Amino acid sequence: MRGQGLGEGGIRTPRRPLRGLTSALSVLVTAALLVLAGPTVTGVQAASSLCGGHKARTLRFETGRTVLYKNNGYVCAVTYAKRAGARRTMSASVQARGNRAVVDKGRYTRHAGPVTVHAGHRCVRVKGSVGTKSVHTGWILC
């Protein structure tokens, strides 16, 4: 009966999993993954990872900037606040000629978007805003 948790004299002894070993192994695996992951992502890398492709244009305005990226016929836009902080109304919008605009509008602390459209070889129109200030273009990237 010893295999069922009973000790000498029929007294039940609790089974104890290897908690110490398990938590130590968990910490070791986490540390190894952090080392293997490499350096942390910088602000520039984080910004470019929101949209794939190459930066096509930056549209600056008083309270922020809207950045456009192109990749294999797709155009992506993200609007960044000049100063991150309290939530405020922000928007990012991109429209391929002949289609409806794709818009992300809400109360954010850092950025609105990304919004992506398939433009192919068509022109796009872009809008971005942070608070009451905004930027907009005519048909660009034709």
DSSP file with accessible surface (Angstrom, degrees, kcal/mol):
  #  RESIDUE AA STRUCTURE BP1 BP2  ACC     N-H-->O    O-->H-N    N-H-->O    O-->H-N    TCO  KAPPA ALPHA  PHI   PSI    X-CA   Y-CA   Z-CA
    1    1 A M    > >       0   0  163      0, 0.0     3,-1.4     0, 0.0     5,-1.0   0.000 360.0 360.0 360.0  -2.8    0.0    0.0    0.0
    2    2 A R  G > 5 +     0   0  165      1,-0.2     3,-1.3     3,-0.2     4,-0.1   0.832 360.0  64.5 -62.8 -29.3    3.0    2.2    0.0
    3    3 A G  G 3 5S+     0   0   60      1,-0.3    -1,-0.2     2,-0.1     4,-0.1   0.639  95.0  61.4 -70.3 -11.4    2.4    3.1   -3.6
    4    4 A Q  G < 5S-     0   0  126     -3,-1.4    -1,-0.3     2,-0.1    -2,-0.1   0.150 127.5 -88.3-103.2  19.9   -0.9    4.8   -2.7
    5    5 A G  T < 5S+     0   0    7     -3,-1.3     8,-3.1     1,-0.3     2,-0.5   0.628  85.1 133.3  90.9   9.2    0.5    7.4   -0.5
    6    6 A L  B   < -A   12   0A  33     -5,-1.0    -1,-0.3     6,-0.2     6,-0.2  -0.838  35.6-164.9 -97.7 132.1    0.4    5.5    2.8
    7    7 A G    >   -     0   0   19      4,-3.6     3,-1.5    -2,-0.5     4,-0.1  -0.045  45.3 -38.1 -93.4-159.2    3.5    5.6    4.9
    8    8 A E  G >  S+     0   0  150      1,-0.3     3,-1.0     2,-0.2    -1,-0.2  -0.345 129.5  16.4 -64.8 138.3    4.6    3.4    7.8
    9    9 A G  G 3  S-     0   0   83      1,-0.2    -1,-0.3    -3,-0.1     3,-0.1   0.692 128.4 -72.9  74.2  15.4    1.8    2.4   10.1
   10   10 A G  G <  S+     0   0   53     -3,-1.5     2,-0.4     1,-0.2    -1,-0.2   0.650  87.1 149.4  77.3  11.7   -0.9    3.3    7.6
   11   11 A I    <   -     0   0  119     -3,-1.0    -4,-3.6    -4,-0.1     2,-0.3  -0.696  50.3-120.1 -81.9 129.8   -0.5    7.0    8.0
   12   12 A R  B     -A    6   0A 176     -2,-0.4    -6,-0.2    -6,-0.2    -7,-0.1  -0.521  26.7-164.1 -72.4 126.7   -1.3    8.9    4.8
   13   13 A T        -     0   0   71     -8,-3.1     2,-0.0    -2,-0.3    -1,-0.0  -0.944  23.8-116.8-110.3 129.7    1.7   10.9    3.6
   14   14 A P        -     0   0   96      0, 0.0     2,-0.5     0, 0.0    -9,-0.1  -0.375  22.8-121.5 -67.8 143.6    1.0   13.6    1.0
   15   15 A R        -     0   0  182     -2,-0.0     0, 0.0     1,-0.0     0, 0.0  -0.742  27.6-159.5 -81.4 129.9    2.5   13.2   -2.5
   16   16 A R        -     0   0  206     -2,-0.5    -1,-0.0     2,-0.0     0, 0.0  -0.935   6.4-143.7-115.3 115.6    4.6   16.3   -3.2
   17   17 A P        -     0   0   80      0, 0.0     2,-2.6     0, 0.0     3,-0.3  -0.254  39.4 -92.0 -68.3 166.7    5.4   17.0   -6.8
   18   18 A L     >  +     0   0  121      1,-0.2     4,-2.7     2,-0.1     5,-0.2  -0.370  64.1 156.9 -79.5  66.4    8.8   18.4   -7.6
   19   19 A R  H  >  +     0   0  188     -2,-2.6     4,-2.6     1,-0.2     5,-0.3   0.894  69.5  51.1 -64.0 -42.5    7.6   22.0   -7.3
   20   20 A G  H  > S+     0   0   54     -3,-0.3     4,-2.1     2,-0.2    -1,-0.2   0.934 113.8  44.3 -61.7 -44.2   11.0   23.5   -6.5
   21   21 A L  H  > S+     0   0  115      2,-0.2     4,-2.5     1,-0.2    -2,-0.2   0.912 113.0  52.1 -67.8 -39.9   12.5   21.7   -9.5
   22   22 A T  H  X S+     0   0   91     -4,-2.7     4,-2.3     1,-0.2    -2,-0.2   0.938 112.1  44.0 -64.0 -46.3    9.6   22.7  -11.8
   23   23 A S  H  X S+     0   0   72     -4,-2.6     4,-2.3     2,-0.2    -1,-0.2   0.893 113.4  51.5 -69.0 -35.7    9.8   26.4  -10.9
   24   24 A A  H  X S+     0   0   58     -4,-2.1     4,-2.3    -5,-0.3    -1,-0.2   0.921 110.9  48.4 -65.0 -40.5   13.6   26.4  -11.2
   25   25 A L  H  X S+     0   0  102     -4,-2.5     4,-2.6     2,-0.2     5,-0.2   0.909 109.7  52.9 -65.7 -38.7   13.4   24.8  -14.6
   26   26 A S  H  X S+     0   0   70     -4,-2.3     4,-2.3     1,-0.2    -2,-0.2   0.920 110.1  47.3 -62.5 -43.9   10.7   27.3  -15.7
   27   27 A V  H  X S+     0   0  101     -4,-2.3     4,-2.4     2,-0.2    -1,-0.2   0.918 112.3  50.4 -64.2 -41.6   12.9   30.3  -14.7
   28   28 A L  H  X S+     0   0  116     -4,-2.3     4,-2.3     2,-0.2    -2,-0.2   0.924 110.9  47.8 -64.3 -43.0   15.9   28.7  -16.5
   29   29 A V  H  X S+     0   0   75     -4,-2.6     4,-2.4     2,-0.2    -1,-0.2   0.925 111.9  50.4 -65.4 -42.6   13.9   28.2  -19.7
   30   30 A T  H  X S+     0   0   74     -4,-2.3     4,-2.1    -5,-0.2    -2,-0.2   0.932 110.9  48.6 -61.4 -43.8   12.6   31.8  -19.6
   31   31 A A  H  X S+     0   0   47     -4,-2.4     4,-2.1     1,-0.2    -1,-0.2   0.916 110.7  51.1 -63.3 -41.1   16.1   33.2  -19.1
   32   32 A A  H  X S+     0   0   47     -4,-2.3     4,-2.5     1,-0.2    -1,-0.2   0.912 109.4  50.4 -64.2 -40.3   17.4   31.1  -22.0
   33   33 A L  H  X S+     0   0  109     -4,-2.4     4,-1.8     1,-0.2    -1,-0.2   0.888 109.0  51.6 -65.6 -38.2   14.6   32.3  -24.3
   34   34 A L  H  X S+     0   0  123     -4,-2.1     4,-0.6     2,-0.2    -1,-0.2   0.902 111.6  47.2 -65.2 -38.2   15.3   36.0  -23.4
   35   35 A V  H >< S+     0   0  117     -4,-2.1     3,-0.8     1,-0.2    -2,-0.2   0.929 113.9  46.9 -68.2 -42.2   19.0   35.5  -24.2
   36   36 A L  H 3< S+     0   0  142     -4,-2.5    -1,-0.2     1,-0.2    -2,-0.2   0.775  99.5  69.2 -71.5 -25.6   18.2   33.8  -27.5
   37   37 A A  H 3< S-     0   0   80     -4,-1.8    -1,-0.2     1,-0.2    -2,-0.2   0.763  95.4-149.0 -67.0 -23.1   15.7   36.4  -28.5
   38   38 A G    <<  -     0   0   39     -3,-0.8    -1,-0.2    -4,-0.6    -2,-0.0  -0.414  43.0  -5.8  89.3-164.3   18.5   38.9  -28.9
   39   39 A P  S    S-     0   0  126      0, 0.0     3,-0.1     0, 0.0     2,-0.0  -0.201  79.8 -98.8 -67.1 157.5   18.4   42.7  -28.4
   40   40 A T        -     0   0  124      1,-0.1     2,-0.4     0, 0.0    -2,-0.0  -0.288  43.1 -94.1 -73.4 161.5   15.1   44.4  -27.6
   41   41 A V        -     0   0   99      4,-0.1    -1,-0.1     1,-0.0     2,-0.1  -0.600  40.3-143.2 -78.5 129.5   13.1   46.2  -30.3
   42   42 A T     >  -     0   0   75     -2,-0.4     4,-2.7     1,-0.1     5,-0.2  -0.360  28.5 -99.8 -84.7 172.1   13.9   49.9  -30.5
   43   43 A G  H  > S+     0   0   61      1,-0.2     4,-2.2     2,-0.2     5,-0.2   0.886 123.4  51.0 -60.1 -38.8   11.3   52.6  -31.3
   44   44 A V  H  > S+     0   0  117      2,-0.2     4,-2.0     1,-0.2    -1,-0.2   0.937 112.2  46.0 -67.5 -42.2   12.4   52.8  -34.9
   45   45 A Q  H  > S+     0   0  101      1,-0.2     4,-1.4     2,-0.2    -2,-0.2   0.907 111.8  51.9 -67.1 -39.0   12.1   49.0  -35.3
   46   46 A A  H  X S+     0   0   42     -4,-2.7     4,-0.6     1,-0.2    -1,-0.2   0.907 109.0  50.8 -64.0 -40.3    8.7   49.0  -33.6
   47   47 A A  H >X S+     0   0   17     -4,-2.2     3,-0.8     1,-0.2     4,-0.5   0.918 111.9  46.0 -64.4 -42.6    7.4   51.7  -35.8
   48   48 A S  H 3< S+     0   0   58     -4,-2.0     3,-0.4     1,-0.2    -1,-0.2   0.736 103.6  64.0 -75.6 -18.2    8.4   49.9  -39.0
   49   49 A S  H 3< S+     0   0   90     -4,-1.4    -1,-0.2     1,-0.2    -2,-0.2   0.666  87.8  69.9 -80.5 -13.2    7.0   46.6  -37.8
   50   50 A L  H << S+     0   0   56     -3,-0.8     2,-0.4    -4,-0.6    -1,-0.2   0.862 112.1  26.9 -67.8 -35.5    3.5   48.0  -37.8
   51   51 A a  S  < S-     0   0    3     -4,-0.5    -1,-0.2    -3,-0.4     2,-0.1  -0.990  83.1-135.1-126.1 138.3    3.5   48.1  -41.6
   52   52 A G        +     0   0   47     -2,-0.4    24,-0.2    17,-0.1     2,-0.1  -0.337  63.9  39.0 -82.6 168.5    5.6   45.9  -43.9
   53   53 A G  S    S-     0   0   45     16,-0.1     2,-0.3    -2,-0.1    18,-0.2  -0.464  96.2 -39.1  94.9-162.8    7.5   47.2  -46.8
   54   54 A H  E     -B   70   0B 121     16,-2.2    16,-2.5    -2,-0.1     2,-0.4  -0.760  60.3-100.5-107.3 150.6    9.5   50.4  -47.3
   55   55 A K  E     +B   69   0B 123     -2,-0.3    14,-0.3    14,-0.2     3,-0.1  -0.525  38.3 177.5 -69.3 125.6    8.7   53.9  -46.1
   56   56 A A  E     -     0   0B  31     12,-3.0     2,-0.3    -2,-0.4    13,-0.2   0.796  60.1 -10.9 -99.5 -34.6    7.2   55.8  -49.0
   57   57 A R  E     -B   68   0B 104     11,-1.4    11,-3.2     2,-0.0     2,-0.4  -0.974  48.1-145.9-165.6 148.9    6.4   59.2  -47.4
   58   58 A T  E     -B   67   0B  42     -2,-0.3     2,-0.6     9,-0.2     9,-0.2  -0.993  13.4-162.0-121.9 125.2    6.1   60.9  -44.0
   59   59 A L  E     -B   66   0B  22      7,-3.3     7,-2.7    -2,-0.4     2,-0.3  -0.923  13.7-161.7-109.4 109.0    3.4   63.6  -43.6
   60   60 A R  E     +B   65   0B 182     -2,-0.6     2,-0.3     5,-0.2     5,-0.2  -0.684  15.0 166.9 -94.9 145.7    4.2   65.9  -40.7
   61   61 A F  E >   -B   64   0B  26      3,-2.7     3,-1.0    -2,-0.3    74,-0.1  -0.875  50.9 -81.8-146.8 177.4    1.7   68.1  -38.9
   62   62 A E  T 3  S+     0   0  133     -2,-0.3     3,-0.1     1,-0.3    -2,-0.0   0.839 123.5  27.8 -56.7 -39.8    1.6   70.1  -35.6
   63   63 A T  T 3  S-     0   0   36     67,-0.1    19,-2.9    19,-0.1    20,-0.4   0.392 129.5 -32.6-107.0   3.9    0.6   67.3  -33.2
   64   64 A G  E <   -BC  61  81B   7     -3,-1.0    -3,-2.7    17,-0.3     2,-0.3  -0.960  59.6 -95.5 177.0-157.3    2.1   64.3  -35.0
   65   65 A R  E     -BC  60  80B  78     15,-2.1    15,-3.2    -2,-0.3     2,-0.5  -0.988  13.5-142.1-152.7 149.3    3.0   62.5  -38.3
   66   66 A T  E     -BC  59  79B   0     -7,-2.7    -7,-3.3    -2,-0.3     2,-0.4  -0.981  20.9-158.7-114.7 126.5    1.4   60.0  -40.7
   67   67 A V  E     -BC  58  78B   2     11,-2.9    11,-1.8    -2,-0.5     2,-0.4  -0.901   1.1-155.1-111.6 133.8    3.8   57.6  -42.2
   68   68 A L  E     -BC  57  77B   0    -11,-3.2   -12,-3.0    -2,-0.4   -11,-1.4  -0.885   8.3-170.8-109.5 139.9    3.1   55.6  -45.4
   69   69 A Y  E     -BC  55  76B  12      7,-2.6     7,-2.5    -2,-0.4     2,-0.4  -0.950   7.2-154.1-126.7 146.6    4.7   52.3  -46.4
   70   70 A K  E     +BC  54  75B  65    -16,-2.5   -16,-2.2    -2,-0.3     2,-0.3  -0.962  17.9 165.4-121.1 141.7    4.5   50.4  -49.7
   71   71 A N  E >   - C   0  74B  73      3,-2.3     3,-1.9    -2,-0.4   -19,-0.1  -0.795  68.6 -33.3-158.2 107.7    4.8   46.7  -50.2
   72   72 A N  T 3  S-     0   0  144      1,-0.3     3,-0.1    -2,-0.3    48,-0.1   0.873 126.7 -38.0  50.6  49.4    3.9   44.7  -53.4
   73   73 A G  T 3  S+     0   0   24      1,-0.3    46,-2.6    47,-0.1    47,-2.3   0.379 116.5 112.8  87.6  -6.8    1.0   46.9  -54.4
   74   74 A Y  E <   -CD  71 118B 118     -3,-1.9    -3,-2.3    44,-0.3     2,-0.4  -0.800  49.8-158.5 -99.2 144.3   -0.2   47.5  -50.8
   75   75 A V  E     -CD  70 117B   3     42,-2.6    42,-2.4    -2,-0.4     2,-0.4  -0.983   9.8-170.9-121.8 132.2   -0.1   50.9  -49.1
   76   76 A a  E     -CD  69 116B   8     -7,-2.5    -7,-2.6    -2,-0.4     2,-0.4  -0.950   1.4-165.4-124.7 140.9   -0.2   51.1  -45.3
   77   77 A A  E     -CD  68 115B   0     38,-2.4    38,-2.0    -2,-0.4     2,-0.4  -0.983   7.7-179.6-130.9 141.3   -0.6   54.2  -43.1
   78   78 A V  E     -C   67   0B   0    -11,-1.8   -11,-2.9    -2,-0.4     2,-0.5  -0.998  15.8-149.0-136.1 134.4    0.0   54.8  -39.4
   79   79 A T  E     -CD  66 112B   0     33,-2.4    33,-2.4    -2,-0.4     2,-0.4  -0.923  15.8-164.2-105.5 126.2   -0.5   58.1  -37.5
   80   80 A Y  E     -CD  65 111B  22    -15,-3.2   -15,-2.1    -2,-0.5    31,-0.2  -0.900  18.0-124.6-110.5 139.4    1.8   58.7  -34.6
   81   81 A A  E     -C   64   0B  11     29,-2.6   -17,-0.3    -2,-0.4     3,-0.2  -0.522  15.6-132.7 -75.7 144.8    1.3   61.3  -31.9
   82   82 A K  S    S+     0   0  126    -19,-2.9     2,-0.5     1,-0.3   -18,-0.2   0.909  99.2  26.4 -63.7 -39.9    4.2   63.8  -31.4
   83   83 A R  S    S-     0   0  184    -20,-0.4    -1,-0.3    -3,-0.0     2,-0.1  -0.968  81.9-143.3-127.9 117.4    4.0   63.2  -27.6
   84   84 A A        +     0   0   62     -2,-0.5     2,-0.3    -3,-0.2    26,-0.2  -0.421  55.3  92.3 -71.9 150.7    2.6   59.9  -26.3
   85   85 A G        +     0   0   43     24,-1.2     3,-0.1     1,-0.2    -1,-0.1  -0.839  64.5  31.8 168.0-125.0    0.6   60.2  -23.1
   86   86 A A  S    S-     0   0   84     -2,-0.3    -1,-0.2     1,-0.1     2,-0.1  -0.208  86.6 -91.9 -64.7 152.7   -3.1   60.7  -22.3
   87   87 A R        +     0   0  150     20,-0.1     2,-0.3    -3,-0.1    22,-0.2  -0.427  56.1 161.7 -65.2 137.4   -5.7   59.2  -24.6
   88   88 A R  E     -E  108   0C  73     20,-2.0    20,-2.2    -2,-0.1     2,-0.2  -0.965  46.7 -76.9-150.8 164.8   -6.9   61.5  -27.3
   89   89 A T  E     +E  107   0C  52     -2,-0.3    42,-3.2    18,-0.2     2,-0.3  -0.465  55.2 166.9 -69.5 127.5   -8.7   61.2  -30.6
   90   90 A M  E     -EF 106 130C   0     16,-3.0    16,-2.3    -2,-0.2     2,-0.3  -0.969  10.4-174.4-136.5 154.2   -6.5   59.9  -33.4
   91   91 A S  E     -EF 105 129C  17     38,-2.1    38,-2.0    -2,-0.3     2,-0.4  -0.994  13.6-168.4-148.9 153.8   -7.1   58.6  -36.9
   92   92 A A  E     +EF 104 128C   0     12,-1.8    12,-2.6    -2,-0.3     2,-0.4  -0.989  16.8 175.9-137.9 134.6   -5.4   57.1  -39.9
   93   93 A S  E     +EF 103 127C  12     34,-2.4    34,-2.2    -2,-0.4     2,-0.4  -0.998   9.7 179.0-143.9 136.6   -7.0   56.7  -43.2
   94   94 A V  E     -EF 102 126C   0      8,-1.9     8,-2.7    -2,-0.4     2,-0.4  -0.998   5.9-173.0-139.1 137.8   -5.9   55.5  -46.6
   95   95 A Q  E     - F   0 125C  40     30,-2.2    30,-2.4    -2,-0.4     2,-0.3  -0.990  15.5-145.4-134.6 124.5   -8.0   55.2  -49.8
   96   96 A A  E >   - F   0 124C   0      4,-0.4     3,-2.4    -2,-0.4    28,-0.2  -0.689  44.7 -91.5 -83.3 141.4   -7.1   53.7  -53.1
   97   97 A R  T 3  S+     0   0  117     26,-2.6     3,-0.1    -2,-0.3    -1,-0.1  -0.299 114.7  20.9 -56.8 129.9   -8.6   55.5  -56.1
   98   98 A G  T 3  S+     0   0   70      1,-0.3    -1,-0.3    -3,-0.0     2,-0.2   0.326 114.3  82.2  93.3  -6.4  -11.9   54.0  -57.0
   99   99 A N  S <  S-     0   0   78     -3,-2.4    -1,-0.3     1,-0.0     2,-0.2  -0.771  84.1 -93.3-123.0 171.2  -12.4   52.3  -53.5
  100  100 A R        -     0   0  224     -2,-0.2    -4,-0.4     1,-0.1     2,-0.1  -0.484  47.6 -98.6 -80.2 156.7  -13.6   53.4  -50.1
  101  101 A A        -     0   0   42     -6,-0.2     2,-0.5    -2,-0.2    -6,-0.2  -0.428  24.6-137.7 -73.3 145.6  -11.3   54.7  -47.5
  102  102 A V  E     -E   94   0C  60     -8,-2.7    -8,-1.9    -2,-0.1     2,-0.4  -0.938  31.6-172.0-102.4 123.6  -10.0   52.3  -44.7
  103  103 A V  E     -E   93   0C  88     -2,-0.5     2,-0.5   -10,-0.2   -10,-0.2  -0.942  26.3-169.9-126.5 138.8  -10.1   54.2  -41.4
  104  104 A D  E     +E   92   0C  41    -12,-2.6   -12,-1.8    -2,-0.4     2,-0.4  -0.972  24.8 164.6-121.9 111.9   -8.9   53.6  -37.9
  105  105 A K  E     +E   91   0C 144     -2,-0.5     2,-0.3   -14,-0.2   -14,-0.2  -0.996  16.2 105.1-131.2 134.0  -10.3   56.3  -35.6
  106  106 A G  E    S-E   90   0C  21    -16,-2.3   -16,-3.0    -2,-0.4     2,-0.7  -0.971  71.0 -63.1-177.7-170.4  -10.4   56.1  -31.8
  107  107 A R  E     +E   89   0C 145     -2,-0.3     2,-0.3   -18,-0.2   -18,-0.2  -0.888  62.7 161.4-102.8 110.1   -8.9   57.4  -28.6
  108  108 A Y  E     -E   88   0C  66    -20,-2.2   -20,-2.0    -2,-0.7     4,-0.1  -0.814  41.6-143.9-126.8 165.0   -5.3   56.2  -28.4
  109  109 A T  S    S+     0   0   47     -2,-0.3   -24,-1.2   -22,-0.2     3,-0.1   0.731  93.6   5.6 -99.6 -28.0   -2.1   57.1  -26.5
  110  110 A R  S    S-     0   0  168      1,-0.4   -29,-2.6   -26,-0.2     2,-0.3   0.729 119.2  -2.5-125.1 -49.8    0.5   56.6  -29.2
  111  111 A H  E     -D   80   0B  61    -31,-0.2     2,-0.4     2,-0.1    -1,-0.4  -0.994  44.2-139.2-151.4 157.0   -0.7   55.8  -32.7
  112  112 A A  E     -D   79   0B   0    -33,-2.4   -33,-2.4    -2,-0.3     3,-0.2  -0.941  58.6 -23.4-113.1 142.1   -3.7   55.1  -34.9
  113  113 A G  E     -     0   0B   9     -2,-0.4   -35,-0.2     1,-0.3     2,-0.1  -0.576  20.3-142.3 101.1-173.9   -3.5   52.3  -37.5
  114  114 A P  E     +     0   0B  57      0, 0.0     2,-0.4     0, 0.0    -1,-0.3   0.393  42.7 176.0 -79.5 148.9   -2.1   50.6  -39.2
  115  115 A V  E     -D   77   0B   8    -38,-2.0   -38,-2.4    -3,-0.2     2,-0.4  -0.988   7.7-168.2-121.6 135.3   -4.6   50.7  -42.1
  116  116 A T  E     +D   76   0B  70     -2,-0.4     2,-0.3   -40,-0.2   -40,-0.2  -0.970  10.1 178.0-130.0 138.8   -3.8   48.9  -45.3
  117  117 A V  E     -D   75   0B  13    -42,-2.4   -42,-2.6    -2,-0.4     2,-0.8  -0.957  33.7-118.7-132.0 154.4   -5.3   48.9  -48.8
  118  118 A H  E     +D   74   0B  92     -2,-0.3   -44,-0.3   -44,-0.2   -22,-0.1  -0.848  39.8 164.0 -90.3 113.1   -4.4   47.2  -52.0
  119  119 A A    >   -     0   0    2    -46,-2.6     3,-2.5    -2,-0.8     2,-0.2   0.669  14.4-173.3-102.5 -22.3   -3.7   50.0  -54.4
  120  120 A G  T 3  S-     0   0   25    -47,-2.3    -1,-0.2     1,-0.3   -47,-0.1  -0.469  76.6 -26.4  60.8-122.6   -1.8   48.2  -57.1
  121  121 A H  T 3  S+     0   0  193     -2,-0.2    -1,-0.3     2,-0.0     2,-0.2   0.115 113.9 114.2-106.7  18.9   -0.6   51.0  -59.4
  122  122 A R  S <  S-     0   0   91     -3,-2.5     2,-0.1    20,-0.2    -3,-0.0  -0.531  71.0-104.3 -88.1 159.3   -3.5   53.3  -58.4
  123  123 A b        -     0   0   18     -2,-0.2   -26,-2.6    19,-0.1     2,-0.3  -0.357  33.9-148.4 -73.5 158.5   -3.1   56.6  -56.6
  124  124 A V  E     -FG  96 140C   0     16,-2.5    16,-3.0   -28,-0.2     2,-0.4  -0.926   6.8-145.8-128.5 155.9   -4.0   56.8  -52.9
  125  125 A R  E     -F   95   0C  85    -30,-2.4   -30,-2.2    -2,-0.3     2,-0.4  -0.982  21.3-163.9-119.7 135.6   -5.4   59.6  -50.7
  126  126 A V  E     -F   94   0C   0     12,-0.4    11,-1.9    -2,-0.4     2,-0.3  -0.934  11.4-179.6-127.4 142.1   -4.2   59.7  -47.0
  127  127 A K  E     +FH  93 136C 109    -34,-2.2   -34,-2.4    -2,-0.4     2,-0.3  -0.985   4.1 173.5-135.8 147.7   -5.5   61.5  -43.9
  128  128 A G  E     -FH  92 135C   1      7,-2.4     7,-2.6    -2,-0.3     2,-0.3  -0.989   3.3-179.3-150.6 147.3   -4.2   61.5  -40.4
  129  129 A S  E     -FH  91 134C  20    -38,-2.0   -38,-2.1    -2,-0.3     2,-0.4  -0.998  16.9-171.5-149.4 149.4   -5.1   63.4  -37.2
  130  130 A V  E >  S-FH  90 133C   1      3,-2.1     3,-1.5    -2,-0.3   -40,-0.2  -0.954  74.8 -38.4-136.4 116.8   -4.1   63.7  -33.6
  131  131 A G  T 3  S-     0   0   36    -42,-3.2   -43,-0.0    -2,-0.4   -50,-0.0  -0.467 123.3 -25.0  66.3-129.9   -6.4   65.8  -31.5
  132  132 A T  T 3  S+     0   0  135     -2,-0.2     2,-0.3    -3,-0.1    -1,-0.2   0.538 121.1  85.6 -95.3  -6.7   -7.7   68.8  -33.5
  133  133 A K  E <   +H  130   0C  82     -3,-1.5    -3,-2.1   -72,-0.0     2,-0.3  -0.702  55.5 166.3 -97.2 149.3   -4.8   69.0  -35.9
  134  134 A S  E     -H  129   0C  72     -2,-0.3     2,-0.3    -5,-0.2    -5,-0.2  -0.931  26.9-143.2-152.3 172.3   -4.6   66.9  -39.1
  135  135 A V  E     +H  128   0C  26     -7,-2.6    -7,-2.4    -2,-0.3     2,-0.3  -0.977  18.8 175.1-139.0 146.8   -3.0   66.3  -42.4
  136  136 A H  E     -H  127   0C 135     -2,-0.3     2,-0.3    -9,-0.2    -9,-0.2  -0.986  11.1-154.0-150.3 154.8   -4.5   65.2  -45.7
  137  137 A T        -     0   0   21    -11,-1.9     3,-0.1    -2,-0.3     2,-0.1  -0.778  15.6-125.5-120.1 168.6   -3.2   64.7  -49.2
  138  138 A G  S    S-     0   0   48     -2,-0.3     2,-0.6     1,-0.2   -12,-0.4   0.001  72.6 -42.1 -85.0-154.6   -4.6   64.7  -52.7
  139  139 A W  S    S+     0   0   77    -14,-0.1     2,-0.2   -16,-0.1   -14,-0.2  -0.649  80.2 165.0 -78.5 120.4   -4.0   61.7  -54.9
  140  140 A I  B     +G  124   0C  24    -16,-3.0   -16,-2.5    -2,-0.6    -3,-0.0  -0.755  41.9  43.9-129.9 175.7   -0.3   60.6  -54.3
  141  141 A L              0   0   28     -2,-0.2    -1,-0.1   -18,-0.2   -16,-0.1   0.834 360.0 360.0  56.3  37.3    2.0   57.7  -55.0
  142  142 A b              0   0  106     -3,-0.2    -1,-0.2   -19,-0.1   -20,-0.2  -0.402 360.0 360.0 -73.5 360.0    0.6   57.2  -58.5
